[in-house]
Amino acid sequence: MKTLLLLRHAKSSWKQPSAGDHERKLKKRGRKDAGNAGGLLAADGLLPDLILSSTARRCRQTVEQVIHHSDYRGESRMIGELYEADGAKIREIVSKVPDNVSRVAIIAHNPGMEEFLEGILGEHTPLPTAALAVVELPINAWSDLSAETRGNLTRAWQPQGEKSGGG
């Protein structure tokens, strides 16, 4: 059994359009929400073995807040291919995670994150900014993850409130 943590980047700012999409930074609310997600991961014993994040500034800053508020001491990697990745590309990246990793966190963007999650669950589950979905997968090796793999949503958290259970 493997566990996947899907965390959409926190709320970002559009105040500096000249900076470009890749360089948009988190708003104050985004930093708070990302920190709360990190605190939740620590409090509920959900810290990952590995964090994979898009290279976009808002994702990097989300990772920083999660690490700071959870005291995460594991490895985090910035993956350029996660920026603007669709569901199939995210699945491909996850399928290359080393098998000694039991729990991996992906921090990236919509619509790819929702597309990937829908493929795993067989139903649409919204991921607004800073939302977290915890999915248990019936696989022993990440390389076994395929388009046919179906997981179980064990937790869905949003900054405004939490929804548990799933399908």
Backbone bond lengths (Angstrom), bond angles and torsions (degrees), N, CA, C in turn:
res aa  C-N    CA-C-N  psi(-1)  N-CA   C-N-CA  omega(-1)  CA-C   N-CA-C  phi
1 M - - - 1.450 - - 1.534 108.62 -
2 K 1.332 115.92 133.29 1.463 122.80 176.54 1.528 107.94 -119.31
3 T 1.329 115.69 152.47 1.464 121.24 179.41 1.517 109.65 -120.35
4 L 1.309 114.28 131.99 1.453 122.83 -179.03 1.523 108.88 -114.23
5 L 1.321 116.68 128.39 1.459 122.60 175.39 1.524 107.02 -110.86
6 L 1.314 116.69 115.14 1.459 121.00 178.13 1.518 108.23 -105.26
7 L 1.318 116.49 115.74 1.460 122.19 -179.13 1.522 108.15 -122.20
8 R 1.331 115.62 113.77 1.457 118.63 175.41 1.525 108.09 -73.72
9 H 1.325 116.23 142.92 1.463 119.75 178.81 1.528 110.25 -52.83
10 A 1.326 115.74 154.37 1.462 121.45 -179.28 1.528 110.82 -76.59
11 K 1.325 115.17 174.17 1.468 123.13 -175.29 1.529 111.14 -59.59
12 S 1.328 115.13 127.78 1.463 119.98 -178.12 1.524 111.12 -112.57
13 S 1.306 114.68 168.47 1.458 122.39 -175.50 1.527 111.01 -100.15
14 W 1.327 114.94 144.88 1.468 122.04 174.01 1.523 110.26 -108.85
15 K 1.344 117.96 13.89 1.469 121.82 -173.88 1.521 113.92 -66.84
16 Q 1.335 118.07 -24.93 1.466 121.07 -178.30 1.524 110.12 -120.61
17 P 1.356 117.11 74.47 1.466 119.76 -177.31 1.524 113.22 -60.85
18 S 1.325 117.50 -23.85 1.462 119.78 179.79 1.528 111.91 -69.45
19 A 1.325 116.94 -18.96 1.464 120.80 179.73 1.527 111.61 -70.36
20 G 1.316 117.97 -23.02 1.457 121.18 -178.31 1.514 111.24 88.26
21 D 1.319 115.87 157.23 1.464 121.37 -175.52 1.527 112.30 -59.78
22 H 1.307 117.62 -43.19 1.465 121.58 -175.81 1.525 111.76 -62.15
23 E 1.314 117.94 -28.35 1.465 121.52 -175.18 1.527 114.25 -101.23
24 R 1.337 117.89 8.82 1.471 118.78 177.18 1.524 109.58 -63.72
25 K 1.344 115.66 137.55 1.460 119.41 -178.89 1.526 110.80 -105.56
26 L 1.326 115.23 167.52 1.459 120.87 -179.43 1.521 111.31 -70.10
27 K 1.323 114.45 145.25 1.460 121.09 169.98 1.535 107.52 -77.44
28 K 1.318 116.29 169.38 1.465 120.78 176.54 1.532 109.91 -56.21
29 R 1.334 116.34 -45.72 1.469 120.33 178.13 1.529 111.26 -59.53
30 G 1.326 116.60 -38.98 1.460 120.85 179.17 1.516 112.44 -62.90
31 R 1.325 116.45 -41.73 1.474 119.93 178.03 1.527 110.18 -63.07
32 K 1.331 116.58 -41.30 1.474 120.93 179.02 1.532 110.52 -64.00
33 D 1.343 116.66 -47.82 1.468 120.57 -177.98 1.531 111.71 -64.03
34 A 1.328 116.84 -40.04 1.471 120.27 178.27 1.529 110.27 -64.94
35 G 1.323 116.17 -40.27 1.464 119.99 176.41 1.514 111.97 -62.52
36 N 1.339 116.13 -40.71 1.469 120.24 177.62 1.525 110.99 -63.33
37 A 1.331 117.04 -39.25 1.466 120.17 177.33 1.528 110.27 -62.75
38 G 1.333 116.49 -41.68 1.471 120.24 176.82 1.513 111.99 -61.90
39 G 1.335 116.69 -42.65 1.459 121.01 177.44 1.510 111.99 -61.94
40 L 1.327 116.36 -39.36 1.472 121.36 177.89 1.528 110.67 -63.24
41 L 1.323 116.68 -45.26 1.469 120.22 179.58 1.530 110.93 -57.89
42 A 1.334 116.04 -43.82 1.470 119.89 -179.81 1.519 111.32 -68.51
43 A 1.331 117.00 -47.77 1.471 121.40 -175.54 1.523 112.02 -63.17
44 D 1.326 116.95 -33.67 1.461 121.15 -176.40 1.529 113.71 -98.62
45 G 1.323 117.24 11.21 1.458 120.38 177.45 1.520 113.10 64.56
46 L 1.330 116.64 35.88 1.466 121.24 -176.73 1.523 113.21 -110.17
47 L 1.334 117.73 16.35 1.459 118.52 -179.43 1.523 110.28 -59.53
48 P 1.329 116.02 135.37 1.467 118.89 -179.47 1.525 112.02 -78.60
49 D 1.313 114.68 165.53 1.464 121.05 171.83 1.528 109.82 -83.07
50 L 1.328 116.14 -24.05 1.463 122.67 -175.55 1.517 108.61 -152.41
51 I 1.339 116.69 139.23 1.464 122.53 173.15 1.520 107.86 -113.44
52 L 1.328 116.41 127.86 1.461 122.78 172.95 1.517 107.10 -114.13
53 S 1.324 116.54 127.41 1.461 120.51 -175.38 1.515 111.34 -132.72
54 S 1.323 114.91 149.49 1.455 121.72 168.79 1.522 108.17 -60.89
55 T 1.310 115.69 154.41 1.465 120.91 178.52 1.525 112.73 -81.05
56 A 1.325 118.75 -6.09 1.462 120.80 179.50 1.528 109.46 -58.57
57 R 1.318 116.02 143.31 1.470 121.15 -177.07 1.525 112.15 -54.91
58 R 1.334 118.21 -42.35 1.465 120.95 -178.90 1.522 112.04 -63.99
59 C 1.322 117.25 -31.26 1.469 120.75 176.28 1.520 110.50 -75.09
60 R 1.325 116.68 -43.33 1.473 119.81 177.72 1.524 110.44 -59.45
61 Q 1.341 116.89 -41.36 1.463 119.97 179.34 1.528 111.36 -70.13
62 T 1.333 117.55 -32.40 1.466 120.38 174.94 1.528 109.04 -63.15
63 V 1.321 116.95 -45.34 1.467 121.32 177.76 1.531 110.18 -58.46
64 E 1.332 117.14 -45.41 1.464 120.35 -179.65 1.526 111.38 -58.31
65 Q 1.327 117.08 -43.46 1.463 120.56 -179.61 1.536 111.27 -67.70
66 V 1.331 116.49 -41.82 1.468 120.61 178.45 1.524 109.70 -60.06
67 I 1.322 116.69 -47.19 1.463 121.08 -179.48 1.532 110.50 -62.11
68 H 1.318 116.54 -46.84 1.462 121.07 -177.65 1.533 111.98 -61.07
69 H 1.323 117.20 -41.65 1.465 120.77 -174.34 1.529 114.03 -89.80
70 S 1.332 116.65 -4.48 1.465 119.43 179.37 1.526 112.14 -116.43
71 D 1.336 117.06 -9.70 1.464 122.08 -173.53 1.531 111.48 59.13
72 Y 1.324 116.33 31.02 1.468 122.06 176.59 1.517 109.16 -59.77
73 R 1.318 116.70 133.50 1.460 121.83 -178.37 1.524 112.46 -120.64
74 G 1.320 116.37 8.30 1.457 120.34 -178.94 1.519 112.70 -84.45
75 E 1.292 114.54 -167.69 1.459 121.96 -177.06 1.525 110.78 -88.09
76 S 1.332 115.58 142.21 1.460 120.86 170.83 1.522 107.67 -130.05
77 R 1.318 114.70 138.38 1.469 120.81 -178.85 1.529 108.75 -125.96
78 M 1.327 115.86 137.10 1.446 121.72 174.06 1.534 107.50 -93.59
79 I 1.331 115.63 125.94 1.461 121.70 -175.11 1.528 108.36 -118.55
80 G 1.306 117.05 110.86 1.464 121.48 -179.29 1.520 113.16 -57.05
81 E 1.315 117.29 -35.00 1.467 121.29 -177.96 1.526 113.55 -68.01
82 L 1.336 117.97 -15.59 1.467 119.90 177.45 1.531 112.32 -76.17
83 Y 1.327 116.83 -17.87 1.461 119.98 176.92 1.530 107.74 -72.10
84 E 1.318 116.31 121.09 1.471 124.23 -178.62 1.537 113.44 63.22
85 A 1.329 117.52 22.92 1.470 121.05 179.51 1.524 110.61 -73.04
86 D 1.326 115.82 141.07 1.465 119.84 172.66 1.532 108.29 -87.57
87 G 1.329 116.02 178.01 1.457 120.55 -176.74 1.517 113.23 -58.58
88 A 1.329 117.25 -39.90 1.464 120.95 -179.06 1.536 110.72 -65.44
89 K 1.327 117.23 -39.63 1.467 120.78 -179.97 1.538 110.27 -68.08
90 I 1.337 116.91 -39.95 1.470 119.62 177.70 1.529 109.50 -62.57
91 R 1.336 117.49 -44.28 1.468 121.08 178.06 1.532 110.20 -59.12
92 E 1.321 117.17 -42.56 1.461 121.46 179.31 1.536 110.83 -61.34
93 I 1.322 116.76 -43.30 1.471 121.05 179.52 1.526 110.25 -64.70
94 V 1.326 117.24 -45.40 1.471 120.98 179.92 1.526 110.71 -63.20
95 S 1.320 117.24 -36.65 1.471 120.32 -177.91 1.526 112.53 -66.87
96 K 1.326 117.89 -10.81 1.466 122.15 179.11 1.532 112.79 -99.95
97 V 1.344 116.78 2.69 1.464 120.52 178.27 1.536 108.54 -65.87
98 P 1.326 117.98 137.88 1.475 120.04 178.83 1.532 111.38 -59.83
99 D 1.308 116.11 143.84 1.467 121.18 -174.85 1.526 114.06 -69.76
100 N 1.337 118.23 -16.01 1.458 118.89 176.52 1.533 111.47 -75.24
101 V 1.325 117.74 -6.92 1.462 123.76 176.61 1.526 107.85 -88.48
102 S 1.311 117.07 118.36 1.473 120.93 179.38 1.518 112.29 -88.98
103 R 1.348 115.83 -34.82 1.473 120.65 -175.70 1.526 108.08 -132.04
104 V 1.332 116.70 120.42 1.453 121.96 179.68 1.525 109.67 -119.40
105 A 1.336 115.81 140.12 1.466 121.72 174.93 1.521 108.49 -106.95
106 I 1.326 115.51 134.60 1.458 122.51 175.32 1.524 107.16 -113.48
107 I 1.315 116.68 126.00 1.461 121.24 176.69 1.521 106.97 -118.72
108 A 1.341 114.45 112.13 1.462 119.19 -174.02 1.532 110.44 -154.64
109 H 1.332 115.78 -151.23 1.463 123.21 -165.61 1.528 113.03 -123.67
110 N 1.327 114.26 158.31 1.461 120.88 166.45 1.518 107.98 -89.21
111 P 1.319 118.70 154.24 1.459 127.03 8.65 1.531 114.21 -85.71
112 G 1.329 117.50 -5.29 1.459 120.77 -176.13 1.511 114.57 -60.34
113 M 1.327 117.17 -39.81 1.474 120.20 -179.52 1.527 111.04 -64.07
114 E 1.339 117.14 -46.11 1.468 119.59 179.18 1.525 111.13 -65.78
115 E 1.321 116.78 -37.52 1.465 120.90 178.27 1.532 110.54 -62.94
116 F 1.323 116.71 -45.23 1.462 122.04 178.48 1.523 110.54 -62.40
117 L 1.335 116.82 -46.81 1.462 121.22 -179.63 1.523 111.06 -63.01
118 E 1.318 117.15 -41.49 1.467 120.43 178.50 1.530 111.00 -62.06
119 G 1.322 116.72 -38.60 1.460 120.27 177.76 1.518 112.59 -63.29
120 I 1.325 116.95 -35.61 1.472 121.41 -179.51 1.530 111.88 -77.89
121 L 1.336 116.12 -37.55 1.466 119.94 -175.37 1.532 113.15 -91.89
122 G 1.324 117.19 -23.03 1.461 120.09 -176.49 1.518 112.73 80.81
123 E 1.338 116.84 10.01 1.465 121.37 176.72 1.519 108.80 -153.71
124 H 1.326 115.31 154.17 1.463 119.75 -178.65 1.532 110.42 -74.29
125 T 1.314 115.35 132.39 1.465 122.95 175.06 1.522 106.93 -131.13
126 P 1.331 117.63 115.63 1.461 119.34 -178.33 1.529 112.66 -66.59
127 L 1.327 115.09 142.99 1.460 122.06 175.26 1.527 108.25 -126.22
128 P 1.336 117.51 84.05 1.461 118.76 174.79 1.524 109.44 -68.54
129 T 1.324 117.44 175.22 1.465 120.02 -178.23 1.533 110.99 -55.57
130 A 1.323 115.09 137.82 1.468 125.42 179.47 1.525 114.02 66.14
131 A 1.325 117.85 13.88 1.465 120.87 177.00 1.532 109.47 -78.57
132 L 1.317 114.82 147.74 1.461 122.53 -179.23 1.515 109.68 -124.39
133 A 1.328 116.15 131.17 1.464 121.99 173.23 1.524 107.48 -120.03
134 V 1.330 116.39 129.69 1.464 122.34 177.97 1.521 106.77 -108.72
135 V 1.327 115.72 120.77 1.461 121.23 -174.66 1.521 109.91 -125.75
136 E 1.328 115.86 126.46 1.464 120.91 172.77 1.519 107.96 -91.27
137 L 1.317 115.35 133.35 1.461 121.41 -177.68 1.525 110.05 -114.47
138 P 1.332 117.48 135.46 1.464 120.88 -178.77 1.532 112.23 -83.16
139 I 1.326 115.93 54.48 1.463 121.24 179.83 1.526 108.54 -130.22
140 N 1.322 115.60 154.34 1.461 120.75 177.15 1.518 112.10 -102.86
141 A 1.331 116.27 -18.90 1.456 122.05 179.23 1.522 108.03 -132.58
142 W 1.330 116.95 137.98 1.466 120.10 179.80 1.519 111.06 -60.20
143 S 1.323 116.85 -30.28 1.464 120.21 179.59 1.531 111.92 -66.25
144 D 1.342 117.38 -14.63 1.469 120.99 176.55 1.527 112.59 -79.94
145 L 1.337 117.52 -8.23 1.459 121.27 179.67 1.524 109.33 -67.43
146 S 1.320 115.82 123.81 1.467 120.96 -179.61 1.520 109.36 -137.09
147 A 1.315 115.87 176.70 1.472 121.23 178.19 1.524 111.14 -63.44
148 E 1.317 117.42 -20.13 1.467 121.50 -179.57 1.525 112.84 -90.46
149 T 1.317 118.43 -12.52 1.462 122.14 -179.07 1.525 110.20 -64.46
150 R 1.317 116.08 130.06 1.469 121.24 176.24 1.518 108.86 -118.47
151 G 1.324 114.98 130.92 1.451 121.22 -179.25 1.512 111.60 -110.89
152 N 1.323 114.96 177.90 1.460 122.95 -179.68 1.532 108.83 -117.50
153 L 1.326 116.26 120.49 1.462 121.07 176.47 1.519 108.11 -74.97
154 T 1.321 116.27 111.37 1.468 119.95 -178.18 1.520 112.52 -96.80
155 R 1.334 115.96 -16.84 1.458 119.41 -179.74 1.518 109.56 -160.52
156 A 1.321 116.32 138.22 1.459 121.61 173.25 1.520 106.85 -134.11
157 W 1.320 116.46 121.66 1.460 121.54 -176.69 1.519 109.37 -124.24
158 Q 1.318 115.80 137.91 1.457 122.32 173.90 1.523 107.75 -128.07
159 P 1.337 117.71 150.94 1.463 119.19 -178.72 1.531 113.66 -55.03
160 Q 1.321 118.29 -31.50 1.461 120.68 -178.22 1.525 112.08 -82.08
161 G 1.305 119.15 -11.31 1.454 121.42 -178.00 1.510 110.37 166.56
162 E 1.276 116.83 179.00 1.451 120.65 -174.74 1.515 111.07 -125.48
163 K 1.326 114.28 143.74 1.448 121.39 172.40 1.519 106.65 -123.09
164 S 1.313 117.61 130.88 1.463 120.92 -179.34 1.517 110.57 -111.06
165 G 1.299 113.74 168.90 1.460 119.98 179.07 1.511 109.63 81.36
166 G 1.296 116.59 -166.01 1.460 117.79 178.64 1.483 112.08 157.47
167 G 1.299 114.15 -162.06 1.444 118.92 -175.06 1.455 113.95 -139.07
